[in-house]
Amino acid sequence: MGDRDHESESTLDACVPMPHVRRVTIEVSDPLGPEEAERILAIVKSSDPSATVVLDVRAVTELEAYVLVQLVEALVDRQAAASFVGLPRHHSRILRYVGASLVP
C-alpha cells in the first residue's frame, strides 16, 4: 500500500460521516481509463450539483494521468466539494502541479 496517500485531508474528509452534507460516492473500477472516466462523468453530471462527490480509487491499479486530469477538471467545473479516497501519492502530486483544489 506504500504509494497510497491515506493521510491526506481528502481521504479523511471522505471517511468522516457528515449527515448534513449530500454526498455521492463513486467506487472506481480498474483500469481507470477513458471508458471508466465516461461512466464516472455520467454519474457526476446526473448528480445533485451541490452534492459532494467522492471518487473512491482504492481498487484502481492502472490509472492514466490524463484521465485523472479530465476528471478533476469536470469536478472543479461543478464548483462543489469533491475528493478522492486512496489516490496514489504520485497522482496527488499531479493534482497539486495543475493547481487543482477539490475540497474547499
ZITA-V543637 format. One record per helix or strand of 2 or more residues. SS is the DSSP state (@ for helix, = for strand). FROM is the first residue (numbers start at 0). TO is the last residue. Records with the same first field share a line. If there is no record, write none. Layout:
BEGIN
SS->FROM-TO  FROM-TO
END
This chain:
BEGIN
@->8-14  33-45  64-77  88-96
=->22-26  51-55  81-84
END
